[in-house]
């Protein structure tokens, strides 16, 4: 009987020690937006395993969500903890470029926001690699449509300005 209890206890201890710990998500919200000639979208990560996605271009606007698998959640948390976003400027913009790819990273944590706008070929290498890693995580996700509209924060740097009002010719008598 003692041997059985000892074996059972040992087995329980071994199985518990082999579980990989999920690092805590380091922010309240993390929003990554991307825009180019053929797309405009945002992806929102939160402390939960749910990822929200909004495609704004091409029309129609579509909202969806996906659930991060445990392995991908661990990778995402490690990735987010490896990058020191505080050290980066708010704007990296290539001058004299039109129709380039742009990115907006928006981080919310404890009531404070940090955003980084990236446009053109002046993106710091560390952020460029980070963006590629996010793309790899996104490619694995299976997004499902939802009616819920997530708050992606201030997108003024990524969204195009509204068109000017149409000129109306006055009616002459």
ZITABEL-V767327 format. One record per helix or strand. SS is the DSSP state (H for helix, E for strand). FROM is the first residue (numbers start at 1). LEN is the number of residues. Records with the same first field share a line. If there is no record, write none. Layout:
BEGIN
SS->FROM-LEN ; FROM-LEN
END
This chain:
BEGIN
H->2-16 ; 70-13 ; 85-3 ; 125-16
E->29-8 ; 39-8 ; 50-8 ; 62-6 ; 91-3 ; 102-8 ; 112-8 ; 144-2
END
